[in-house]
């Protein structure tokens, strides 16, 4: 009996040496440059359903929140989510005020020059929304000569300006881009017929139409956009681990299950 006990104990010790005693011992936390030891501090812009919002119990929910919860668990860190206004979020990343940001952030060349992106975890795109009784706009080319609302500092604004630039190159008048600072303002403008249409992310568009029956989507997204998680430039050790975890989530279909849960 004693020999068996010693043998079993040796197997346990060897397993601990080979595979590590805990998840935390896998990582070099000092290289992550965490804002707070043992905590993954993540910034977001809440709410933006179904990506991030508070459920009926006041708990954080949505695609982004499920993704970052998985990442924090895999890293063996406590998760702290900080709510920022959209126009303040990127400054918090670049200054190192937070470890990561996740908020349906589209990967763009311009943003990649200022921040470090993860691999994509979600593919979205821009859609056109009009009033339910308005049939003059179905496709992007139908926007020509119209007034189109966009939220500033978004890829919806970028795509609207691109469309008008292309129209101008080919000798068309394009359309008037009405820029507002909030999504609620462009929706209000659309309902009051101040503008003819709005351009927003598919995720936001889906939510706006669900909550406003007097509005409708004109069709499928007319662009492809990939969302990524961001950290400050130079924080490669943390982002490499985030990428590894995202790859595992893709391979194990965890990411697919999260998206299916909310969309």
C-alpha positions in Angstrom: 0.0 0.0 0.0 2.8 2.5 0.9 4.5 1.9 -2.4 1.3 2.6 -4.3 0.8 5.8 -2.4 4.3 7.0 -3.1 3.9 6.1 -6.8 0.6 8.1 -7.0 2.2 11.1 -5.3 5.1 11.0 -7.8 2.6 11.1 -10.7 0.9 14.1 -9.2 4.2 15.9 -8.7 5.2 15.1 -12.3 1.9 16.4 -13.7 2.2 19.6 -11.7 5.7 20.1 -13.1 4.7 19.3 -16.7 1.4 21.2 -16.9 1.6 23.8 -14.2 -0.1 24.0 -10.8 -2.5 26.8 -11.9 -3.5 28.7 -15.0 -1.8 31.9 -13.7 1.6 30.3 -13.8 1.4 30.1 -17.6 1.7 33.8 -18.0 4.3 36.4 -17.4 2.1 39.1 -15.9 4.9 41.6 -15.5 5.2 41.8 -19.3 1.4 42.6 -19.6 1.8 46.0 -18.0 -1.5 45.7 -16.2 -3.1 48.8 -14.7 -3.8 46.8 -11.6 -2.1 43.5 -10.5 -4.4 40.5 -10.9 -7.0 42.5 -12.8 -7.8 42.9 -16.4 -9.2 46.4 -16.8 -11.3 46.7 -19.9 -12.9 49.8 -21.4 -16.2 49.8 -23.3 -19.0 52.1 -24.5 -22.2 50.8 -22.9 -24.9 50.3 -24.0 -24.6 49.2 -27.6 -26.8 46.1 -28.0 -26.3 43.3 -28.6 -22.5 43.9 -28.2 -22.6 45.4 -24.6 -25.4 46.3 -22.3 -26.8 45.8 -18.8 -29.4 43.0 -18.5 -32.5 43.1 -16.4 -30.4 42.2 -13.4 -28.0 45.0 -13.9 -25.3 42.5 -15.1 -23.0 43.1 -18.1 -24.2 41.1 -21.1 -23.8 40.9 -24.9 -21.2 39.6 -27.4 -18.3 41.8 -26.4 -18.9 41.2 -22.7 -19.0 37.4 -23.1 -15.8 37.5 -25.2 -13.9 39.6 -22.6 -15.2 37.4 -19.8 -13.7 34.3 -21.6 -10.4 36.2 -22.1 -10.1 37.2 -18.4 -10.9 33.7 -17.2 -8.4 32.2 -19.6 -5.7 34.6 -18.3 -6.6 33.9 -14.7 -7.4 37.5 -14.0 -10.3 39.3 -12.4 -12.3 41.4 -14.9 -13.1 45.0 -14.3 -15.1 46.8 -17.1 -15.1 50.6 -17.2 -17.7 52.5 -19.1 -16.5 55.4 -21.4 -18.1 57.7 -23.9 -17.1 56.6 -27.4 -15.0 59.7 -28.0 -13.0 59.2 -24.8 -12.4 55.4 -25.1 -9.5 55.5 -27.6 -7.6 58.1 -25.5 -8.0 55.8 -22.5 -6.4 53.0 -24.6 -3.5 55.2 -25.9 -2.7 56.6 -22.5 -2.6 53.2 -20.8 -5.5 54.1 -18.5 -7.0 50.7 -19.4 -5.5 47.4 -20.4 -7.9 46.6 -23.3 -10.9 48.1 -25.0 -13.8 46.2 -26.6 -16.7 48.0 -28.0 -17.5 46.9 -31.6 -14.4 48.7 -32.7 -13.8 48.3 -36.4 -10.2 47.6 -37.5 -9.1 50.4 -39.7 -5.6 51.4 -41.0 -5.9 54.8 -39.3 -6.8 53.3 -35.9 -4.1 50.6 -36.3 -1.5 53.4 -36.6 -2.4 54.6 -33.1 -3.4 51.4 -31.3 -2.6 47.7 -31.3 -5.5 45.5 -32.6 -6.2 41.8 -31.9 -7.2 39.4 -34.7 -10.8 39.9 -35.8 -13.5 38.4 -33.6 -16.7 39.7 -35.4 -17.6 40.6 -38.9 -20.1 43.4 -39.4 -20.9 46.1 -41.9 -22.8 49.2 -42.7 -26.5 49.3 -43.4 -29.0 51.9 -44.5 -32.1 52.7 -42.4 -35.1 54.6 -43.6 -38.6 55.3 -42.4 -40.9 52.3 -42.9 -43.1 54.2 -45.3 -40.2 55.5 -47.4 -39.4 53.5 -50.5 -37.0 55.8 -52.4 -33.9 54.3 -51.0 -33.0 50.6 -51.2 -29.3 50.6 -52.3 -26.3 52.9 -51.7 -26.7 54.5 -55.1 -30.3 55.5 -54.2 -28.8 57.9 -51.6 -27.6 60.3 -54.3 -29.4 63.7 -53.9 -30.7 62.8 -50.4 -29.8 63.9 -46.9 -28.1 61.1 -45.0 -27.4 61.1 -41.2 -24.3 59.6 -39.6 -22.7 59.6 -36.2 -19.4 61.4 -36.0 -16.2 59.4 -35.4 -17.7 56.2 -36.7 -17.1 54.0 -39.8 -20.6 54.9 -40.9 -19.4 58.5 -41.3 -16.3 57.3 -43.2 -18.4 55.1 -45.6 -20.8 58.0 -46.2 -18.0 60.3 -47.1 -16.4 57.7 -49.4 -19.7 57.3 -51.3 -20.0 61.0 -51.9 -16.3 61.2 -52.9 -16.8 58.5 -55.5 -20.0 60.2 -56.8 -18.1 63.4 -57.2 -15.3 61.7 -59.1 -17.8 60.4 -61.6 -19.6 63.8 -62.0 -22.6 63.1 -59.7 -23.9 65.4 -57.1 -23.5 62.8 -54.3 -25.6 63.3 -51.2 -25.5 65.6 -48.2 -23.9 64.1 -45.1 -25.5 65.3 -41.9 -23.1 64.6 -39.0 -24.4 64.3 -35.5 -22.6 63.4 -32.3 -25.0 60.8 -31.0 -27.0 57.9 -32.6 -30.1 59.1 -30.8 -29.9 62.4 -32.7 -29.7 60.9 -36.1 -32.6 58.6 -35.3 -34.6 61.6 -34.1 -33.7 63.5 -37.3 -34.8 60.5 -39.4 -38.2 60.2 -37.6 -38.8 63.9 -38.0 -38.0 63.7 -41.7 -35.1 66.2 -41.3 -33.0 63.6 -43.2 -34.0 60.8 -45.6 -31.8 57.9 -44.3 -29.0 57.0 -41.9 -26.0 54.8 -42.2 -25.0 52.7 -39.2 -23.3 49.5 -38.2 -25.4 46.3 -38.9 -25.5 45.5 -35.2 -26.7 49.0 -34.2 -29.1 49.0 -37.2 -30.7 45.7 -36.2 -31.3 47.1 -32.7 -32.6 50.4 -33.8 -35.2 48.8 -36.1 -36.2 46.3 -33.4 -36.9 49.2 -31.0 -38.4 51.6 -33.5 -41.1 49.9 -35.7 -41.5 53.1 -37.7 -38.0 52.4 -39.2 -36.7 49.6 -41.5 -33.5 48.2 -42.9 -33.2 48.6 -46.6 -31.2 45.4 -47.1 -28.0 43.5 -46.2 -24.8 45.3 -45.1 -23.1 47.0 -48.1 -19.6 46.8 -46.5 -17.6 44.2 -44.5 -16.1 45.3 -41.2 -14.1 43.4 -38.8 -14.2 44.2 -35.1 -11.1 43.8 -32.9 -9.9 44.3 -29.3 -7.4 47.1 -28.8 -4.6 47.9 -26.4 -1.9 50.6 -26.4 0.9 50.4 -28.9 3.8 48.3 -27.6 1.7 46.1 -25.4 2.5 43.1 -27.5 2.8 40.5 -24.8 -0.8 41.0 -23.6 -2.2 41.1 -27.2 -0.3 37.9 -28.2 -2.1 36.1 -25.4 -5.4 37.7 -26.3 -4.9 36.5 -29.9 -4.1 33.0 -28.7 -7.3 32.9 -26.6 -9.4 34.2 -29.5 -8.0 31.5 -31.8 -8.9 28.9 -29.3 -12.4 30.3 -29.0 -12.7 30.2 -32.8 -11.4 26.6 -33.0 -13.6 25.4 -30.2 -16.6 27.2 -31.6 -17.0 29.2 -28.4 -17.1 32.5 -30.4 -19.7 31.1 -32.7 -21.9 30.1 -29.7 -21.6 33.5 -28.2 -22.7 35.2 -31.4 -25.5 32.8 -31.9 -26.7 33.5 -28.3 -27.1 37.3 -29.0 -27.9 37.5 -32.7 
